[in-house]
Amino acid sequence: MNGIDVAAARKQRELEAKVAALRRELDDWIAVSDEGKDYEKHYSQIRRIAARLNPALTAVADDLKTTAGNADCLLSRAETIEQDILDLHRIWDYFRSKIALRATPEFRRFLAVADDFAWSCYEPAIRKTGAERREPPLVFFNADPSPFAMRRDAAYEIPGGQFKPGVARELLRALPVPVVGIPWFQINHLPDLLIVAHEIGHHVEDDLGLSPQLDQAVDAAAISAGHRELWRGWIGETFADIYGALSAGSAYALALLNFLIADRRRITETSAVSPLYPPPYLRLRITIAAVAERRELANDLVEAWSAWKQAFPTHAMAGFDDDCPLIVSAILEQTVSARVKIGDLVSFKDGDRHAAEAAAIAVDPTRDFATTDVRELVAAAAFTFHGDPSGYSAGPQKRLLDHIVDSAGTGKRGGVVQRDPNEAAIGIALLERMREGRMK
């Protein structure tokens, strides 16, 4: 063999080893997520992602095989093949890094509760509509101050900046695992977990294709024509707050109210209206109207809302106040399928609220919890904190977390893996789009 052939043969073996490394890692993650293993709760998530990445990896390996014995061909293709492998690593690492947070026991406990809560908000809408199944949402910690403030595009960024704008988001959203980011500091404050229901609302809108129905709701609502343009821009965030209210009732409204407490000017003045978010006052009116449409308001919420209005008697966009119940009613009545309205996608009835209030009382260590429902228990955290903010973290937080973790038990989350007969073709399409979307 001449010098170029020797160099090419060495590069061939190197690239084969790099392909094999990613294959082996995916197999290892599948193994540790088997039932009874450390990551069993992520059984279906890991398998669905691997089912998309493995065909793409096989295509890269096949591409490499076609260069065997042809030094010029290999050396001309080597950089592209190596970039393919690295980009598949980057896509996988987006999920891997979030799952791997569970290796730390304290993170693992809180994120297990967060994952269960997110799934309990998401699964009813998917089941009731018969929508194409995605896997349970994956919750992760991030440095953004709040899930509310997190730009949705930012949740789908892949480090490295090697893709054209928007391509990373497109590639990751093609994979069947929704993601939700929460702030790192939330780990010591369970009531804030209710905010996850808002982010799940965004996934439900996307996964059920609800944007046309939401636009129709704005058109159908009996509001001033001059107000419609703003509500059209706000409709995604408005729906997410409504979905939070449907998922956790008064407890979600309490969590939102606490989150929105801020500088007086931020609440009462509107120097620059956001094109995406309604002002704080309107968000609260939307959420409370959604709770009132489906159930009685909890006394805690009635008192908190009264105190809010005393603290902030008016706001710059008070002329939009009367729109809120009309927008809510119009959205809830929109039809998702022949038998399901938006208002029926998920529910938190008065019985659930009473169970949550009872659980809030049961944080007293002399009492026993009467519910194992994760949404009721996270709602109980909000009621407990509202009733005794100074004493909440001294014991109730841990007691609630312990009970939720114990109630969840072991086993897979989300049931069996929903295999797509087109999985291989989807994986190949992912690889092709990845190649097309690279920065030149």
C-alpha positions as CSV (number, residue, x, y, z in Angstrom):
1,M,0.0,0.0,0.0
2,N,1.2,3.5,-0.8
3,G,1.2,6.3,1.7
4,I,-2.2,7.7,0.8
5,D,-3.8,4.2,1.0
6,V,-2.3,3.7,4.5
7,A,-3.6,7.1,5.7
8,A,-7.1,6.4,4.2
9,A,-7.2,3.0,5.9
10,R,-6.3,4.5,9.2
11,K,-9.1,7.2,8.7
12,Q,-11.6,4.4,7.8
13,R,-11.0,2.6,11.1
14,E,-11.1,5.8,13.0
15,L,-14.5,6.8,11.6
16,E,-15.9,3.2,12.1
17,A,-14.9,3.5,15.8
18,K,-16.7,6.8,16.1
19,V,-19.9,5.3,14.6
20,A,-19.6,2.3,16.9
21,A,-19.2,4.6,19.9
22,L,-22.5,6.3,19.4
23,R,-24.3,3.0,18.6
24,R,-22.9,1.5,21.8
25,E,-23.9,4.5,23.9
26,L,-27.5,4.3,22.6
27,D,-27.6,0.6,23.4
28,D,-26.3,1.3,26.9
29,W,-29.0,3.9,27.6
30,I,-31.6,1.4,26.4
31,A,-30.2,-1.1,28.8
32,V,-30.2,1.1,31.9
33,S,-33.8,2.2,31.1
34,D,-35.2,-1.4,31.2
35,E,-37.8,-2.1,33.8
36,G,-36.2,-2.3,37.2
37,K,-33.2,-0.3,36.2
38,D,-32.2,3.2,37.3
39,Y,-33.8,5.1,34.3
40,E,-36.9,2.9,33.9
41,K,-39.2,6.0,34.1
42,H,-37.5,7.1,30.8
43,Y,-38.0,3.7,29.1
44,S,-40.2,4.9,26.2
45,Q,-38.5,8.3,25.8
46,I,-35.1,6.7,25.3
47,R,-36.3,4.0,22.9
48,R,-38.3,6.4,20.7
49,I,-35.3,8.8,20.4
50,A,-32.9,5.8,19.7
51,A,-35.4,4.5,17.1
52,R,-35.0,7.8,15.1
53,L,-31.2,8.1,15.6
54,N,-30.2,4.5,14.9
55,P,-31.4,4.5,11.2
56,A,-29.6,7.8,10.7
57,L,-26.5,6.3,12.2
58,T,-26.8,3.2,10.0
59,A,-27.1,5.4,6.9
60,V,-23.8,7.2,8.0
61,A,-22.2,3.7,8.5
62,D,-23.4,2.6,5.1
63,D,-22.0,5.8,3.5
64,L,-18.7,5.0,5.1
65,K,-18.7,1.4,3.8
66,T,-19.0,2.7,0.2
67,T,-15.7,4.4,0.6
68,A,-13.8,1.2,1.6
69,G,-10.8,0.6,-0.5
70,N,-11.1,3.9,-2.4
71,A,-8.7,6.3,-0.7
72,D,-9.7,9.4,-2.7
73,C,-13.4,8.7,-2.1
74,L,-12.8,8.3,1.6
75,L,-10.7,11.3,2.1
76,S,-13.2,13.5,0.2
77,R,-16.1,12.2,2.3
78,A,-14.3,11.9,5.7
79,E,-15.1,15.4,7.0
80,T,-18.8,15.2,6.1
81,I,-19.1,11.7,7.7
82,E,-17.4,12.9,10.8
83,Q,-19.7,15.9,10.9
84,D,-22.7,13.6,10.5
85,I,-21.6,11.6,13.6
86,L,-20.9,14.7,15.6
87,D,-24.3,16.3,14.8
88,L,-26.1,13.1,15.7
89,H,-24.2,13.2,19.0
90,R,-25.4,16.8,19.5
91,I,-29.0,15.9,18.9
92,W,-28.8,13.0,21.2
93,D,-26.9,15.1,23.8
94,Y,-29.8,17.6,23.9
95,F,-31.9,14.8,25.6
96,R,-29.1,12.8,27.2
97,S,-27.9,15.8,29.2
98,K,-31.4,16.3,30.6
99,I,-32.0,12.7,31.5
100,A,-28.5,12.5,33.1
101,L,-29.5,15.2,35.6
102,R,-31.3,12.3,37.3
103,A,-28.0,10.9,38.3
104,T,-27.9,13.3,41.2
105,P,-30.3,12.0,43.9
106,E,-31.7,15.4,44.9
107,F,-32.3,16.4,41.3
108,R,-33.7,13.0,40.6
109,R,-36.4,13.3,43.3
110,F,-37.7,16.6,42.2
111,L,-37.5,15.9,38.5
112,A,-39.4,12.7,39.0
113,V,-42.2,14.6,40.6
114,A,-42.0,17.2,37.8
115,D,-42.1,14.6,35.1
116,D,-45.1,12.9,36.7
117,F,-46.9,16.2,37.0
118,A,-46.2,17.2,33.4
119,W,-47.4,13.8,32.1
120,S,-50.6,14.0,34.2
121,C,-51.3,17.4,32.5
122,Y,-50.3,16.2,29.0
123,E,-51.6,12.6,28.7
124,P,-55.4,13.3,29.0
125,A,-55.4,15.6,26.0
126,I,-53.5,13.1,23.9
127,R,-55.7,10.2,25.0
128,K,-59.0,12.0,24.6
129,T,-58.3,13.2,21.1
130,G,-56.6,10.0,19.8
131,A,-53.7,12.2,18.7
132,E,-50.5,10.7,17.4
133,R,-48.8,9.7,20.6
134,R,-45.7,11.5,21.7
135,E,-43.8,10.3,24.8
136,P,-44.1,11.7,28.3
137,P,-42.7,15.2,28.5
138,L,-39.1,15.5,29.8
139,V,-38.6,18.3,32.5
140,F,-35.1,19.7,33.0
141,F,-33.5,22.5,35.0
142,N,-32.1,25.5,33.2
143,A,-30.8,29.0,34.0
144,D,-33.8,30.9,32.8
145,P,-35.6,32.6,35.7
146,S,-39.0,31.1,34.9
147,P,-40.7,28.7,32.5
148,F,-42.9,31.7,31.7
149,A,-40.0,33.8,30.5
150,M,-38.2,31.1,28.6
151,R,-38.4,31.7,24.9
152,R,-39.7,28.5,23.3
153,D,-37.1,28.6,20.5
154,A,-34.4,28.8,23.2
155,A,-35.5,25.4,24.6
156,Y,-34.5,23.8,21.3
157,E,-31.0,25.2,20.8
158,I,-28.1,22.8,20.1
159,P,-24.7,24.1,21.3
160,G,-22.2,24.8,18.6
161,G,-24.2,27.1,16.3
162,Q,-23.5,24.8,13.3
163,F,-27.1,24.9,12.0
164,K,-28.9,27.6,10.1
165,P,-31.4,29.6,12.2
166,G,-34.5,27.5,13.1
167,V,-33.0,24.2,11.9
168,A,-32.0,23.0,15.4
169,R,-35.6,23.6,16.6
170,E,-37.0,21.8,13.6
171,L,-34.7,18.8,14.1
172,L,-35.4,18.4,17.8
173,R,-39.2,18.9,17.6
174,A,-39.3,16.1,15.0
175,L,-38.3,13.8,17.8
176,P,-41.2,12.4,19.9
177,V,-40.3,13.8,23.3
178,P,-41.7,17.2,24.5
179,V,-39.4,19.2,26.8
180,V,-40.1,21.7,29.5
181,G,-37.5,23.8,31.3
182,I,-37.8,25.0,34.9
183,P,-35.5,27.3,36.9
184,W,-32.8,25.7,39.0
185,F,-34.0,27.5,42.1
186,Q,-37.5,25.9,41.8
187,I,-36.1,22.7,43.4
188,N,-36.9,24.1,46.9
189,H,-40.3,25.4,46.0
190,L,-42.9,22.9,44.9
191,P,-45.8,25.3,44.4
192,D,-44.0,26.8,41.4
193,L,-44.2,23.4,39.6
194,L,-47.8,24.3,38.7
195,I,-46.3,26.6,36.1
196,V,-45.3,23.5,34.2
197,A,-49.0,23.1,33.3
198,H,-48.7,26.4,31.3
199,E,-45.8,25.0,29.3
200,I,-47.6,21.8,28.7
201,G,-50.4,23.9,27.2
202,H,-47.9,25.1,24.6
203,H,-47.1,21.5,23.7
204,V,-50.8,20.5,23.5
205,E,-51.4,23.5,21.2
206,D,-48.6,22.3,19.0
207,D,-49.2,18.6,19.1
208,L,-52.9,18.8,18.5
209,G,-52.6,21.6,15.9
210,L,-54.9,23.9,17.8
211,S,-53.7,27.3,16.4
212,P,-56.5,27.5,13.8
213,Q,-59.1,26.9,16.5
214,L,-57.6,29.5,18.7
215,D,-57.6,32.1,15.9
216,Q,-61.3,31.2,15.3
217,A,-62.0,31.8,19.0
218,V,-60.7,35.3,18.8
219,D,-62.9,35.9,15.7
220,A,-65.9,34.4,17.5
221,A,-65.6,36.3,20.8
222,A,-67.9,39.3,21.2
223,I,-65.1,41.7,21.7
224,S,-64.2,45.1,20.1
225,A,-62.8,44.9,16.7
226,G,-60.0,47.2,17.8
227,H,-58.9,44.7,20.4
228,R,-58.7,41.6,18.1
229,E,-55.3,42.3,16.8
230,L,-53.7,42.2,20.2
231,W,-55.6,39.2,21.3
232,R,-54.5,37.3,18.2
233,G,-50.9,38.0,19.1
234,W,-51.6,36.9,22.7
235,I,-53.6,33.9,22.0
236,G,-50.9,31.3,22.4
237,E,-49.9,32.5,25.9
238,T,-53.6,33.0,26.7
239,F,-54.4,29.4,25.8
240,A,-51.4,28.2,27.9
241,D,-52.8,30.0,31.0
242,I,-56.3,28.5,30.3
243,Y,-54.7,25.1,30.0
244,G,-53.0,25.6,33.3
245,A,-56.3,26.5,34.9
246,L,-58.0,23.4,33.4
247,S,-55.1,21.2,34.7
248,A,-54.9,22.5,38.3
249,G,-57.8,24.9,38.9
250,S,-57.5,27.5,41.6
251,A,-54.1,26.3,42.6
252,Y,-52.7,27.2,39.2
253,A,-54.2,30.6,39.5
254,L,-52.6,31.1,42.9
255,A,-49.2,30.1,41.5
256,L,-49.6,32.5,38.6
257,L,-50.7,35.3,40.9
258,N,-47.6,34.8,43.1
259,F,-45.3,34.7,40.1
260,L,-46.7,37.9,38.6
261,I,-46.3,40.0,41.8
262,A,-43.7,42.6,40.8
263,D,-42.9,46.3,40.8
264,R,-46.1,48.3,40.8
265,R,-45.3,50.1,37.6
266,R,-44.8,46.8,35.7
267,I,-48.3,45.8,36.7
268,T,-50.2,49.1,36.5
269,E,-48.4,50.7,33.6
270,T,-48.1,49.5,30.0
271,S,-45.5,51.6,28.2
272,A,-44.8,49.0,25.6
273,V,-47.3,46.2,25.1
274,S,-45.8,42.8,24.5
275,P,-46.9,41.2,21.2
276,L,-46.9,37.7,22.9
277,Y,-48.0,38.1,26.5
278,P,-51.1,39.9,27.8
279,P,-50.2,42.2,30.7
280,P,-50.2,40.6,34.2
281,Y,-53.7,41.9,35.1
282,L,-55.2,40.4,32.0
283,R,-53.4,37.1,32.5
284,L,-54.9,36.8,35.9
285,R,-58.3,37.7,34.7
286,I,-58.1,35.1,31.9
287,T,-56.9,32.4,34.3
288,I,-59.6,33.2,37.0
289,A,-62.3,33.2,34.3
290,A,-61.1,29.8,33.1
291,V,-61.3,28.4,36.6
292,A,-64.7,29.9,37.1
293,E,-66.0,28.4,33.9
294,R,-65.4,24.9,35.1
295,R,-65.5,25.0,38.9
296,E,-66.0,27.0,42.0
297,L,-63.1,29.3,43.0
298,A,-61.3,28.2,46.1
299,N,-61.6,30.6,49.0
300,D,-57.8,31.0,49.0
301,L,-57.9,32.3,45.4
302,V,-60.9,34.6,46.1
303,E,-59.0,36.2,49.0
304,A,-55.7,36.4,47.0
305,W,-57.4,38.0,44.0
306,S,-59.2,40.5,46.3
307,A,-55.8,41.4,47.9
308,W,-54.2,41.8,44.5
309,K,-56.9,44.3,43.4
310,Q,-56.5,46.3,46.6
311,A,-52.7,46.4,46.0
312,F,-53.1,47.3,42.3
313,P,-56.5,49.1,42.0
314,T,-56.2,49.7,38.2
315,H,-54.0,49.1,35.2
316,A,-53.3,50.8,31.9
317,M,-55.2,48.2,29.8
318,A,-58.4,48.0,32.0
319,G,-60.4,48.5,28.8
320,F,-59.6,44.9,28.0
321,D,-60.8,43.5,31.3
322,D,-64.3,42.6,29.9
323,D,-62.8,40.8,27.0
324,C,-61.3,38.1,29.2
325,P,-64.3,35.9,30.1
326,L,-65.5,36.2,26.5
327,I,-62.1,35.0,25.1
328,V,-62.1,32.2,27.6
329,S,-65.6,31.0,26.7
330,A,-64.9,31.2,23.0
331,I,-61.7,29.1,23.4
332,L,-63.3,26.5,25.7
333,E,-66.1,25.9,23.2
334,Q,-63.8,25.4,20.2
335,T,-63.9,21.8,18.9
336,V,-60.7,19.7,18.7
337,S,-62.4,16.6,17.2
338,A,-65.9,15.4,16.6
339,R,-66.4,14.6,20.2
340,V,-63.9,16.7,22.2
341,K,-63.9,20.5,22.9
342,I,-60.9,22.4,24.1
343,G,-62.6,22.8,27.5
344,D,-62.7,19.0,27.9
345,L,-59.1,18.2,27.1
346,V,-58.1,18.0,30.8
347,S,-60.0,18.7,33.9
348,F,-59.6,19.6,37.6
349,K,-63.0,19.3,39.1
350,D,-64.3,20.6,42.4
351,G,-63.7,17.1,43.8
352,D,-60.1,17.4,42.8
353,R,-59.9,20.8,44.5
354,H,-61.4,19.5,47.7
355,A,-58.9,16.6,47.6
356,A,-56.0,19.1,47.2
357,E,-57.3,21.2,50.0
358,A,-57.6,18.1,52.2
359,A,-54.0,17.2,51.3
360,A,-52.9,20.7,52.2
361,I,-54.3,20.0,55.7
362,A,-52.6,16.6,55.7
363,V,-49.1,18.1,55.6
364,D,-49.5,18.0,59.3
365,P,-47.4,14.9,60.2
366,T,-50.2,13.7,62.5
367,R,-52.5,13.2,59.6
368,D,-52.5,10.8,56.6
369,F,-52.9,11.8,53.0
370,A,-56.1,10.6,51.3
371,T,-54.9,11.1,47.7
372,T,-52.0,9.9,45.6
373,D,-53.0,12.0,42.6
374,V,-49.9,14.1,41.6
375,R,-51.9,17.1,40.3
376,E,-53.9,17.2,43.6
377,L,-50.8,17.0,45.6
378,V,-48.9,19.7,43.7
379,A,-52.0,21.8,44.0
380,A,-51.9,21.1,47.8
381,A,-48.4,22.6,47.9
382,A,-49.8,25.9,46.5
383,F,-52.7,25.9,49.1
384,T,-50.3,25.1,51.9
385,F,-47.8,27.8,50.9
386,H,-50.5,30.3,50.5
387,G,-51.9,29.5,54.0
388,D,-48.5,29.7,55.7
389,P,-45.7,31.1,53.6
390,S,-43.2,31.4,56.4
391,G,-43.7,27.8,57.7
392,Y,-44.0,26.0,54.3
393,S,-40.4,25.1,53.7
394,A,-39.9,24.0,57.3
395,G,-41.6,20.6,56.8
396,P,-44.6,20.6,54.4
397,Q,-42.4,20.8,51.3
398,K,-40.5,17.6,52.2
399,R,-43.6,15.8,53.4
400,L,-45.4,16.5,50.1
401,L,-42.4,15.5,48.0
402,D,-41.9,12.3,49.9
403,H,-45.5,11.4,49.5
404,I,-45.6,12.1,45.8
405,V,-42.4,10.1,45.2
406,D,-43.7,7.2,47.3
407,S,-47.1,7.2,45.6
408,A,-45.5,7.1,42.1
409,G,-43.7,3.8,42.9
410,T,-41.6,2.0,40.3
411,G,-42.2,1.0,36.7
412,K,-42.3,2.7,33.3
413,R,-43.9,6.1,32.8
414,G,-46.3,6.3,29.9
415,G,-46.9,2.6,29.3
416,V,-45.7,0.8,26.2
417,V,-43.6,2.3,23.5
418,Q,-45.7,3.5,20.5
419,R,-43.7,2.2,17.6
420,D,-44.0,4.0,14.3
421,P,-43.8,1.7,11.2
422,N,-42.1,4.7,9.4
423,E,-39.4,5.1,12.1
424,A,-36.5,4.2,9.8
425,A,-37.7,6.5,7.1
426,I,-38.1,9.3,9.6
427,G,-34.6,8.7,10.8
428,I,-33.2,9.0,7.3
429,A,-35.2,12.1,6.7
430,L,-33.8,13.5,9.9
431,L,-30.2,12.9,8.7
432,E,-30.9,14.5,5.3
433,R,-32.5,17.6,6.9
434,M,-29.5,17.8,9.3
435,R,-27.1,17.9,6.3
436,E,-29.2,20.4,4.4
437,G,-29.4,22.7,7.5
438,R,-25.8,23.0,8.2
439,M,-24.1,26.4,8.0
440,K,-21.8,26.4,4.9
